Amino acid sequence: MPDLDSVEDDAAQDGVSVPPRASKRRTVLVVEDDEAVSELLVALLVDRGYHAVPAMDGQQAIALARKLRPHLITLDLALPGADGHEVLERLKADPSTRDIPVVVISAFTQILPAGDRKKLAYLLGKPFDVTEVLEVIQATVGNPYL
């Protein structure tokens, strides 16, 4: 029986698109402009078995969400480019991304309009509790492996 690497290599040579192994894990798009917080969230998620992809601004977040179609998005509200409110509006207006659960993790949760709150899976404040973030993500998307 051939191993997975040889099957992927043969398929690639035949011009067949083979998704990366990360696709066998649930993908979380981490939208956070604070590099330290982004790195922390990505490291925690990867450590738990998720495929975590960082986005540092609103425009990058929208583009990656459309391209990757992640299983979940964590979203800060204070972002350069398009802020979190605009990102949320654009994601929920786009048929290709509207069903992706969004968890807002932000210091500015109190200014989030009620209409935006209804579009979220969860709303968490900063500073956040790491255990709570991981519990919310697992409750929303389940086990990291498909």
TANORDA-V252287 format. One record per residue. N is the residue number from 1. RES is the residue in one small letter. D_LAST is the distance of its C-alpha to the last C-alpha in Angstrom with 2 decimals. Layout:
# TANORDA-V252287
{{N:RES:D_LAST} {N:RES:D_LAST}}
This chain:
# TANORDA-V252287
{{1:m:22.96} {2:p:22.13} {3:d:19.76} {4:l:16.84} {5:d:19.18} {6:s:21.88} {7:v:19.78} {8:e:18.63} {9:d:22.29} {10:d:23.71} {11:a:21.58} {12:a:22.61} {13:q:26.21} {14:d:26.11} {15:g:25.19} {16:v:21.72} {17:s:19.27} {18:v:16.28} {19:p:13.53} {20:p:13.40} {21:r:11.14} {22:a:10.18} {23:s:8.36} {24:k:5.55} {25:r:5.50} {26:r:6.39} {27:t:10.01} {28:v:13.02} {29:l:16.41} {30:v:19.12} {31:v:22.42} {32:e:25.22} {33:d:28.56} {34:d:29.55} {35:e:28.46} {36:a:28.54} {37:v:26.38} {38:s:23.89} {39:e:23.76} {40:l:23.41} {41:l:20.45} {42:v:18.65} {43:a:19.54} {44:l:18.42} {45:l:14.94} {46:v:14.61} {47:d:16.14} {48:r:13.53} {49:g:10.67} {50:y:10.00} {51:h:11.17} {52:a:14.40} {53:v:16.97} {54:p:20.49} {55:a:22.91} {56:m:26.48} {57:d:28.10} {58:g:27.73} {59:q:28.22} {60:q:25.60} {61:a:23.13} {62:i:23.84} {63:a:23.65} {64:l:20.31} {65:a:18.80} {66:r:20.13} {67:k:19.06} {68:l:15.50} {69:r:14.59} {70:p:12.62} {71:h:10.60} {72:l:13.61} {73:i:17.03} {74:t:19.36} {75:l:22.86} {76:d:26.24} {77:l:29.18} {78:a:31.76} {79:l:30.77} {80:p:32.97} {81:g:33.05} {82:a:31.55} {83:d:31.32} {84:g:28.45} {85:h:30.22} {86:e:30.51} {87:v:26.92} {88:l:25.79} {89:e:28.32} {90:r:27.33} {91:l:23.58} {92:k:24.32} {93:a:26.95} {94:d:24.80} {95:p:23.11} {96:s:20.34} {97:t:19.44} {98:r:20.98} {99:d:17.96} {100:i:16.07} {101:p:16.66} {102:v:19.21} {103:v:20.22} {104:v:23.71} {105:i:24.77} {106:s:28.44} {107:a:31.94} {108:f:33.15} {109:t:31.38} {110:q:34.80} {111:i:35.65} {112:l:32.60} {113:p:34.07} {114:a:33.17} {115:g:31.95} {116:d:29.38} {117:r:28.32} {118:k:27.39} {119:k:24.89} {120:l:22.89} {121:a:20.12} {122:y:22.03} {123:l:25.08} {124:l:25.61} {125:g:28.82} {126:k:29.76} {127:p:30.40} {128:f:27.07} {129:d:26.02} {130:v:23.11} {131:t:21.98} {132:e:22.17} {133:v:20.14} {134:l:17.26} {135:e:17.67} {136:v:17.76} {137:i:14.59} {138:q:12.69} {139:a:14.69} {140:t:13.90} {141:v:10.16} {142:g:9.15} {143:n:7.35} {144:p:6.67} {145:y:3.77} {146:l:0.00}}
